[in-house]
């Protein structure tokens, strides 16, 4: 439970001798989460995890990580399906070093942006369909 304090300050009298009265009212408020908020949080969790996965892919490709590593193979395997719709939009950039080949995948950058916009759009649509308003403080 959260406590909300409301303080009221009133001033009486004249400007030379003001009388200040202060009253404080404490109220306990129970915060509940609606079903649509739960779905909202799940959307953010899923798309957040996807964004992290795609960012790992981008960084590993840029640094020329070895595909023979189990972790790198796992990241490429999991993220490959999400990057696939964006393959071929732009050409890949290669930088050949002595021991590693750095690859810039613009398709991964596009995927990161598209999935972020998709997540925000899905949450906004959910709010419209449920009729809930996001409270601002």
KOLRO-569831 format. One record per residue: x, y, z of N, C-alpha, C in turn. Coordinates in steps of 0.02 Angstrom, whole numbers, padded with zeros to 5 digits, always signed. Layout:
BEGIN
XYZXYZXYZ;...
***
This chain:
BEGIN
+00042-00059+00000+00000+00000+00000+00044+00062+00000;+00020+00112-00034+00056+00175-00038+00020+00227+00005;+00058+00270+00037+00030+00324+00076+00036+00389+00037;-00018+00426+00035-00019+00491+00002-00030+00543+00056;+00013+00593+00058+00006+00648+00106-00015+00710+00069;-00066+00743+00095-00090+00806+00067-00083+00859+00121;-00044+00911+00106-00032+00963+00154-00066+01027+00130;-00105+01058+00174-00140+01120+00158-00113+01175+00203;-00091+01230+00172-00065+01287+00210-00111+01346+00197;-00138+01374+00251-00182+01433+00244-00152+01490+00284;-00157+01549+00256-00132+01609+00288-00190+01656+00302;-00194+01679+00365-00247+01726+00384-00216+01787+00416;-00254+01839+00419-00229+01901+00450-00202+01948+00398;-00164+01997+00421-00137+02047+00375-00065+02030+00357;-00034+02073+00316+00034+02060+00294+00086+02068+00349;+00070+02107+00400+00118+02120+00454+00119+02061+00503;+00062+02037+00523+00057+01981+00571+00016+01924+00540;+00044+01887+00493+00005+01832+00464+00001+01773+00512;-00054+01738+00510-00063+01677+00549-00065+01619+00499;-00017+01573+00507-00012+01518+00459-00037+01455+00493;-00084+01421+00461-00110+01357+00486-00091+01303+00436;-00065+01248+00461-00046+01192+00419-00083+01130+00441;-00116+01097+00393-00150+01034+00407-00123+00982+00359;-00111+00923+00385-00086+00868+00344-00135+00810+00349;-00152+00782+00291-00198+00726+00289-00163+00668+00254;-00157+00611+00288-00126+00551+00260-00180+00502+00239;-00173+00475+00180-00221+00428+00154-00184+00367+00127;-00208+00308+00143-00178+00247+00116-00216+00228+00053;-00178+00213+00000-00208+00197-00064-00182+00128-00085;-00228+00085-00105-00208+00019-00130-00201+00023-00205;-00143+00005-00229-00130+00007-00301-00141-00062-00331;-00183-00065-00383-00196-00129-00416-00176-00123-00489;-00159-00178-00518-00140-00181-00588-00196-00214-00627;-00219-00182-00680-00272-00210-00721-00244-00263-00769;-00289-00301-00800-00268-00352-00847-00232-00321-00907;-00257-00264-00931-00224-00233-00988-00155-00208-00971;-00145-00186-00909-00078-00165-00888-00031-00225-00885;-00057-00282-00865-00016-00342-00864+00006-00361-00934;-00041-00357-00982-00024-00371-01052+00027-00320-01077;+00018-00257-01057+00065-00204-01075+00136-00221-01051;+00140-00241-00988+00205-00259-00960+00236-00319-00996;+00194-00367-01016+00219-00425-01054+00245-00404-01122;+00209-00358-01155+00233-00331-01219+00301-00299-01210;+00307-00256-01160+00371-00221-01149+00426-00271-01132;+00410-00322-01094+00461-00372-01076+00484-00410-01138;+00437-00434-01178+00455-00472-01238+00495-00430-01287;+00470-00371-01302+00505-00329-01350+00571-00302-01322;+00574-00292-01257+00637-00271-01226+00690-00326-01231;+00669-00388-01218+00716-00444-01225+00738-00452-01297;+00692-00441-01344+00709-00445-01415+00759-00390-01435;+00748-00330-01409+00795-00275-01423+00865-00290-01396;+00868-00319-01337+00933-00337-01307+00967-00391-01350;+00928-00440-01371+00955-00494-01413+00983-00466-01479;+00945-00421-01510+00968-00392-01574+01029-00347-01564;+01031-00313-01507+01089-00271-01492+01152-00314-01482;+01144-00370-01447+01200-00417-01440+01223-00440-01509;+01176-00457-01553+01194-00479-01620+01235-00426-01657;+01210-00364-01653+01244-00309-01687+01315-00299-01662;+01323-00299-01596+01389-00289-01566+01436-00348-01582;+01410-00409-01579+01452-00467-01594+01474-00467-01667;+01429-00448-01712+01448-00444-01783+01499-00389-01794;+01489-00332-01761+01536-00276-01770+01606-00292-01743;+01608-00331-01690+01673-00347-01661+01704-00409-01692;+01669-00441-01738+01696-00500-01772+01702-00560-01727;+01652-00572-01686+01653-00628-01639+01653-00695-01677;+01687-00743-01648+01695-00809-01680+01629-00848-01676;+01608-00874-01734+01546-00912-01737+01553-00980-01703;+01614-01002-01694+01625-01067-01662+01610-01065-01587;+01603-01005-01559+01585-00999-01488+01511-01017-01479;+01497-01054-01426+01428-01075-01414+01382-01016-01401;+01406-00967-01363+01365-00908-01347+01349-00868-01410;+01399-00857-01452+01389-00819-01514+01341-00857-01560;+01350-00922-01565+01305-00963-01606+01233-00960-01581;+01225-00960-01515+01158-00955-01485+01126-00888-01501;+01163-00834-01493+01137-00767-01508+01118-00762-01581;+01162-00785-01626+01147-00781-01698+01087-00825-01716;+01083-00883-01685+01027-00928-01699+00960-00900-01676;+00959-00872-01616+00897-00844-01589+00875-00781-01625;+00923-00739-01642+00906-00675-01672+00897-00678-01748;+00921-00731-01779+00918-00737-01851+00847-00733-01879;+00800-00765-01845+00731-00766-01869+00699-00696-01867;+00722-00655-01820+00693-00587-01813+00725-00538-01862;+00785-00553-01885+00820-00509-01932+00802-00528-02004;+00780-00589-02014+00767-00616-02081+00721-00572-02124;+00666-00544-02097+00623-00502-02140+00657-00440-02167;+00711-00420-02136+00745-00357-02156+00809-00369-02196;+00826-00433-02208+00885-00449-02248+00876-00424-02319;+00929-00398-02347+00927-00377-02416+00906-00305-02427;+00885-00270-02375+00866-00200-02383+00928-00159-02400;+00982-00172-02362+01046-00138-02374+01100-00191-02381;+01155-00173-02412+01212-00219-02416+01249-00218-02350;+01281-00273-02335+01323-00277-02275+01390-00244-02287;+01417-00214-02234+01483-00184-02239+01534-00229-02204;+01589-00242-02237+01642-00285-02209+01705-00245-02197;+01740-00261-02144+01806-00234-02130+01851-00292-02112;+01898-00308-02154+01942-00365-02144+02002-00345-02102;+02012-00378-02046+02071-00368-02005+02118-00426-02012;+02170-00427-01970+02218-00482-01973+02187-00548-01950;+02148-00544-01896+02120-00606-01869+02044-00608-01869;+02011-00551-01876+01938-00550-01873+01910-00511-01932;+01848-00525-01947+01811-00488-01998+01752-00455-01964;+01752-00390-01964+01698-00351-01935+01643-00342-01987;+01581-00353-01967+01525-00348-02014+01474-00299-01986;+01456-00250-02026+01401-00205-02008+01339-00229-02043;+01288-00250-02005+01225-00273-02032+01172-00219-02025;+01160-00180-02077+01107-00130-02073+01038-00161-02061;+01029-00223-02082+00965-00256-02071+00951-00264-01996;+01003-00275-01957+00993-00279-01884+00975-00212-01855;+01006-00159-01879+00987-00091-01856+00915-00075-01873;+00894-00093-01934+00825-00081-01955+00778-00123-01911;+00796-00185-01897+00754-00228-01855+00746-00198-01785;+00800-00172-01757+00797-00142-01690+00747-00084-01690;+00752-00041-01740+00707+00017-01744+00635-00005-01756;+00624-00051-01803+00556-00073-01819+00523-00106-01759;+00559-00150-01724+00529-00184-01667+00515-00136-01609;+00555-00085-01601+00542-00035-01549+00478+00004-01565;+00471+00025-01628+00411+00061-01648+00350+00015-01645;+00358-00048-01663+00304-00097-01659+00281-00107-01587;+00328-00110-01540+00310-00118-01470+00270-00058-01445;+00293+00002-01461+00256+00062-01439+00187+00065-01471;+00183+00048-01535+00118+00047-01570+00071-00005-01541;+00096-00063-01524+00054-00116-01495+00026-00095-01428;+00068-00063-01387+00044-00041-01321-00007+00015-01329;+00005+00061-01374-00044+00116-01386-00110+00087-01410;-00107+00039-01456-00168+00007-01481-00205-00029-01424;-00169-00062-01381-00199-00096-01324-00235-00046-01279;-00204+00012-01268-00236+00063-01227-00299+00090-01259;-00297+00098-01325-00356+00123-01361-00412+00071-01357;-00397+00008-01367-00448-00045-01367-00478-00056-01298;-00438-00048-01246-00465-00058-01178-00495+00005-01149;-00482+00062-01180-00510+00125-01156-00476+00152-01095;-00417+00126-01078-00381+00150-01020-00338+00209-01037;-00331+00254-00990-00288+00311-00999-00226+00302-00957;-00171+00325-00983-00108+00324-00945-00108+00386-00901;-00103+00375-00836-00103+00432-00789-00035+00465-00789;-00036+00531-00789+00026+00569-00784+00029+00601-00717;+00090+00609-00693+00098+00639-00626+00114+00712-00632;
***
